[in-house]
């Protein structure tokens, strides 16, 4: 195996602890999908092929930056050097538009046993979990078959913009499940985040009875910020466990209701805040509704009712009170109102602790906080 240097000290065993050591929690419950993805991505390399439109000649580069430099200026990299030589010879250079760029991937030729190396990479992740010494045991939640959100999404295909999975993703995933067996919880028909919210709900109920938290939740995805439970960012374990207040969690949910999750899951959210609401709540003018705008729109809310009232106000102001014609990305045309559009976003961003996530509707949250529809 070529990566022996990188493969040392991957047993994952935590250091010996004092006899009187007490773990803070009973179980470390982890959303493991990102770690599985990274392990399978670790053994491959991405590259681009650049084809000249006129001559048909092709060149390979590590990435777009290596070809043309800064992604906006496009005035660096190999292309800049080539054009400099052309200019010195009194000849015209090339533009980025003179080429067709295609993205490719392949297994790294520096690795002998790709599957074994991917598992070693994943073992390091498990090792970091053990060394955190947060609980004597852990549960790895890994995504299985199906997800109700694919069928429910109407404004845009759920996760439609995500790149394809790594070349050996399925093989790596299967090998991880086989190796860790009883430690793995395969989650079907929903997200791993949804399953962690089930643990979170049970955790909160346990705390209300015993004043002790049973679980600590591990995440990389920001969605867990809407769950009232001790949690830790797996990429920032040294920052420790965070316990957000119910209001902080609801504000995060409110923010997601406003902005959706365009970059990761292709959830569109509310297109914008009206100018009247920006003026009313002192929010800066902007071309769209992004993270900072949503946070500023909700930051003065002092309780859950105010959070949800502002979300409702934003949707009503944008869509109006009357029904309007809506065309789904599938081409279906029907009449709907602001509540329908809000509920679509809610169903897609809400981390549901329900046995059947489709039993949820945004009106349940609005009713809980006394907000009229």
N, C-alpha and C positions, 0 to 999 in steps of 0.2 A: 504494500500500500504506500502511495507516494506521500501522503500527508501525515506521516508518523509524528512529526514534530507538533502538529496541531492536535493530534489525537491523544496526547498524554493527559493523565489526571482527569479522566472522564467517568470515573466510577459513580460519581453523583452522591457519594456517601457524605453525610454531614460529619463535622468534627465531633469528637467525644464531648459530651456535656457533663457538667457537675451532677452528682447524684441527686441533689436537691432542686435541680432545674425543673420549672413548671412551664409547660407550653402555654402561650396565651389563649390558644384556640384548640378545638378538638380535631378540626378538619380544614385543610386548605383546598378550596374548590376553585378550579382553574379553567378558564376559557383557553383551550389549547390550540384552536384552529390556526392562529397566526404562527405559533411555534412549529406546527406541522408544515405549514407553507414555507417557512424560512428554511427548515431542514431540507426540504426537497429542492428549494431554490439554490441552496448552498453548493450543490454538486454540479451545477450547470453554469454556463456563461451566456450572456446576451451580447449580440453584436448587430451591426447594421450593414447592409450591402447597398452601395451607391452606384447607380447605373446612369451613365451619360446618355441623354436623350438622343443625340445625333449619332454618335459613334457606336453606342451599345456597349462600350467598355465598362467593366465593373471593378469596383474596389471595395475592400472590406475595412470597416473601422469598429473600434470598441464601442463607440456611442456617437450620438449626433454632435456632441461637443468636440470630439476629436476631429470630426469632419469640418464643421463650420464655426466652432467657438460658441459664444454666448447665444442662448436660445432666442433672444429677441434681436440682438444686433446682427448676428450671423456674419460677422466680419473677422473671424479668427480661424483657428485650427488649420488643418491641411489645406483647405481651400484658399485661405489668405496667403499661405506660403507659396502655393502654386501660382496664384495670380501675381504675386510679387516677381516671380521668375518670368512670367509671361510679359509683364510690363517692362522688365529690364531688356527683354528681347524685342521690344517694340510691338508686341502682339496684344490683342484684347484678351481679357480674362473671362472667367466663367461666373455665372450667378448661381445661387442655390436652386433657382427655378429651372436651371438647365439639367437638373438631375432628378431621378426618382429614388427615394429612400425607402427601403423595406427593412422591417425588424425581424430578426431571427434569433434562435436559441439552439444550443447544443450541449451535450454533456461535456464536462471538463475533461480534456485529455491528460490532465495532471493527476487524475484519480484513477486508481486501478479498479477498486470495488466501490462503485457509486452508492449502492444501497447501504453497504456497511458504513460508509463515511457519513451518509445522511443520518443514520441512526446514532452514530457517535455525536454528531452535531446536536441531535435532539436530546441525547443523554446529558449534554452540558446544560441544557435548559432545565431538565429535571434536577440536576445537581444544584443549580442555583436555588431552586425551590426548597430542596432539603436544607441547604446551608442557611436559609433565611430563619430556620428554627421557629417558625410561627405555629406549627402544629405537628403532632407525631405521625400524621397520616395525610395523604393527599388524594384528590380525585381529579382525573384528567377528562374534561368534557371535550368531545370531538364531534364535529358535525357529521350527520349521517345522510339519509335519503330524504329529499323533499323539503319544502319550505312554503308555508301558506302564503307568504308575501308575494311570490311569483305570480300567483293567480289573482291576488287581491289588488295589486298595483294597476292603476288606470292611466295616470298622467304620463308615465314613462316606464319602460321595462325595468323591474327591480334588478339592481346590480348589472344593468345593461352595458355600462361603460367599463366594467372590470376586465383586465387582461386575462388571457387563458391561464390555467393552472400550470405549474412547472411540469416538465416532461415526465418525471417519475413520481408525480404527486401521489397517484393511487397506490403504487407499489410501496412508497415510503409510509403512507398512511396505514396500509394494511399491516406492514411490518411493525409499526409502532403499537398498533392495537394488539397484535399477537404477542409482542414482547412484554407489554405492561398489563395485559389481561385484566385482572380484577381491579386495577387502578383506573381503568378506562370506563367512562360512561358515554356511549354513543347516543347522540341526540338526533332523533328523527322528526321531520315535519315542521321544525322551527329552528331558530338560531341557538347556539350555545349560550348566548347572552340571555335568552328567554329562560333557559334552564337554570342559569345562575340567579335569575330573579326569583325562581321558585325557592332556591336555597336562601336567598335574601329575605323572602317573606317569612319563611320558617324561622330564620335567625332572629328577626325582629319580634316575632311572637314569643320565642324562647326568652329573649332579653326582657320583655315586658313581664314575664312570669318570674324569672330567676335573677334578673339584673346581671346576667352573664351572657356574652356572645359565644355562640357555639362554633360558628364558621367564620373564616376570613376568605374573601373572594379575590381571586387573582385575575387581572385583565390587562389588555393592551388597548383594546377598543374603548373609546370614550363613553359608550352607551351605559356602562355600569355606573356612571356618575349619577344616574337617576334612581339608583337602588339604595335604600337606607340600610346600610350594613358595613361593617369594617371591610375595607378593600385595599388592595395594593397594586400599583402599576408594575407589571412584571419587567418592564424595561427600566424601572427606576426603584428597584428593591431597597436601595440604601436610603431612599427618602421615607421609608417606613409606611405603616398602615394609616389610612385616612378614614375618618368617620364623618360623613357629611350630615348636616341637619336635614330634616324633612323639607324645610323651605329651600335649602340649596339644591336638593334633588329635584324638587318640583320646578325650580327655576331652570334647571338643565333640561328637564322635559319640555317646559314652555319654550325654551330657546329652540329645541329641535322641532317643535311643532311649527315654529315660525320659519326656520331656515331649511328644514329637511336635512338631507345628507347627500348633497350632490356629488361630492368628490369620491366618496367611498361606495355608497349603495345606490346612487342614481335616484334619490328621492328628492323631488323638486321643491317641496315646501311652498310657502306663500311667495308669489313673485316679487312683491315689494310692499313697503309701508306707504300709505297715502301721504301726500304732502301735509295735509291737515293734522295727521297724527304725529308726524315728525315735529311740527311746530308746537303742538299741544304738549308733547313730552320732552321737548328739548333735544331731539335726536338730529344729528347732522344730516344734511342732504346727501343723497347717494344715488348711484345708478341702480343699485339692487339692495337686497336684504341679506347681509352677511352676518358672520359670527359677532363682530363687535357691535353692529347696529342692534341686533337682537338682545345682546347683554345689556346695552345701555337703555333699551326700551323697557326692560324688566327690572333693572337694578333698584329702583325706588320702591318696588313692591315689598310690603312688610309681612304679608301673609299669603297663604295659598289661594284664597279667594281673589285677591288683587292680581296675582299672576295669571290665573285663568280668565279673569275678566278682561285683561289687556289682550290676551291671545284672541279671545272672541271678538273684541272690539276691532282688532287688526283685520280679522277675516271678514267681518261685516262691512268694514269701511272699504275694503278692496273689492269684494264681490257684490255688495249691496244686499238688500233684503229680499229681492225678487228672484224667482227661478230664472235660470239662463241655460242656453244650449251648450252642452259640453261634448267634445269628441275625444274619446280615449285614444291612446297610442295604437290600439288594435283596429281603430276605425269605427267603433261603436258610437252612436250619437244618441244622446238622451238629455232630458232636462234635469238639472240639479240645483242645489243652492250652496251657500257658504258653508253650511254644516257638513254637507257631503264632502266637500273638498277638505275641510279640516279633519274629518274622520278618516279620510284616506291617508293623510300624513300621519295621523295618530296611530293607526293600525300598523304602519310601516316602521315607525320609530320607537313605539312603546315596547319596552321589555316586559313581556306579559308573564305573570306568575300563574295564570290560569291553566287548567288541564287542557282546555281547548282555547287557544288564543283568539279564535274567531268569535268567541262569546263576548269579547270586549267591544265597547263602543265609547267614543269620547264623551258621550252624555253621562256615562257612569262617573267619570272624573268631575265633570261640570256639576252634577248633582251633589257629589260628595262635598264640594266647596260652596254650594249654594249659588251657583251661577246660572242665571236664566238663559235659555236659548231663544 
